[in-house]
Amino acid sequence: MVCGGPWFLNWVLGAFLTVLWVACVLCVYVPDLYGTTELTEQGLRLRTPYRRRLIRWAEVTGIVEQESDGKGGIRKVVVAQRVDRKPVVLPATRSFQSDRARWEDFDRRFRDIYIYWYQNGRGARPPA
């Protein structure tokens, strides 16, 4: 028993510690839940919890920004257009219209990906 108190305090303490443990686990693993996009010399390395793949720079014909308006507000994603005309949404590039800092972070990520693609000899010219 906890400090000689009623028996249910053990259950309350156990529940609290369980919730604390789950919160810590989520803080560690949630950032990678949506996946990551790595820029490499070979191409875009896409990693999600259930799939890993490499899209070579020779397959990418364009890097564009797409917006969609839904119930949650405006959503932006970075899309790689491929030679076979299949668009690929890059993981970890989604941004919702909730605050200005997220838009600026999204614009910075989009520009970094676009310039990296351009420097590998594939793009027309960097955006202004």
C-alpha positions in Angstrom: 0.0 0.0 0.0 1.0 3.6 -0.6 1.8 5.4 2.6 -0.8 3.2 4.5 -3.7 4.8 2.7 -6.7 3.2 1.1 -6.2 0.3 -1.3 -7.5 2.3 -4.3 -4.5 4.7 -4.1 -2.4 1.8 -5.5 -4.6 1.7 -8.5 -4.5 5.5 -8.9 -0.7 5.5 -8.7 -0.4 2.6 -11.1 -2.7 4.3 -13.6 -0.8 7.6 -13.3 2.5 5.9 -13.9 1.1 4.0 -16.9 -0.2 7.2 -18.5 3.2 8.8 -17.9 5.0 5.9 -19.5 2.7 5.9 -22.5 3.2 9.7 -22.9 7.0 9.3 -22.8 6.9 6.5 -25.4 4.7 8.6 -27.7 7.0 11.6 -27.4 9.9 9.4 -28.6 8.2 7.6 -31.5 5.5 10.0 -32.8 7.9 12.3 -34.7 8.8 9.4 -36.9 5.3 8.1 -37.2 4.6 10.0 -40.4 8.0 9.2 -41.9 11.0 11.1 -43.0 12.4 12.4 -46.3 16.2 12.3 -46.7 18.0 14.1 -49.5 20.9 12.0 -50.7 23.2 12.1 -53.7 21.3 9.2 -55.3 17.8 10.7 -54.8 15.0 11.0 -52.3 15.1 8.4 -49.5 11.5 8.0 -48.2 11.1 6.2 -44.9 7.7 5.5 -43.3 6.9 3.0 -40.5 5.8 0.3 -43.1 7.9 1.2 -46.2 11.3 2.4 -47.3 12.2 3.4 -50.8 14.6 5.4 -52.9 13.4 7.6 -55.8 16.4 8.4 -57.9 16.9 11.9 -59.1 16.7 10.7 -62.7 13.1 9.6 -62.0 12.0 13.0 -60.6 10.7 15.5 -63.2 9.5 18.1 -60.8 9.1 19.2 -57.2 5.9 21.1 -56.5 3.9 22.4 -53.6 0.2 21.3 -53.4 -2.5 22.9 -51.4 -5.9 21.4 -50.4 -8.7 23.0 -48.4 -10.6 20.7 -46.1 -12.4 20.6 -42.8 -9.2 21.1 -40.8 -8.2 24.2 -42.9 -5.6 24.5 -45.6 -3.1 21.7 -45.9 0.2 21.9 -47.9 2.4 19.0 -49.0 5.5 18.7 -51.1 5.0 16.4 -54.1 7.7 14.8 -56.3 6.5 14.3 -59.9 8.0 11.2 -61.5 8.7 10.2 -65.1 5.9 7.7 -65.0 3.5 10.6 -64.0 2.8 9.1 -60.6 3.0 11.8 -58.0 4.7 10.9 -54.7 3.8 12.9 -51.5 7.1 13.3 -49.5 6.7 12.1 -45.9 7.1 14.7 -43.1 6.3 17.6 -45.4 2.7 18.1 -44.4 1.7 21.4 -42.9 -1.6 22.8 -41.7 -2.7 26.4 -41.4 -2.5 26.8 -37.7 0.3 29.3 -37.2 2.7 31.3 -39.2 5.8 29.5 -37.9 4.7 26.2 -39.5 4.1 27.9 -42.9 7.7 29.4 -42.7 9.1 26.0 -41.8 7.2 24.4 -44.7 8.4 27.0 -47.1 12.0 26.4 -45.9 11.7 22.6 -46.3 10.1 23.0 -49.8 12.9 25.4 -50.9 15.6 23.1 -49.5 14.2 20.1 -51.4 13.8 22.1 -54.6 17.3 23.5 -54.5 18.8 20.1 -53.8 16.9 18.7 -56.8 18.0 21.6 -58.9 21.7 21.2 -58.0 21.6 17.6 -59.1 21.0 18.8 -62.7 17.3 18.1 -63.0 15.4 21.4 -62.4 14.7 24.4 -64.6 15.6 27.1 -62.1 15.2 27.7 -58.4 12.0 29.5 -57.3 12.4 33.2 -56.4 
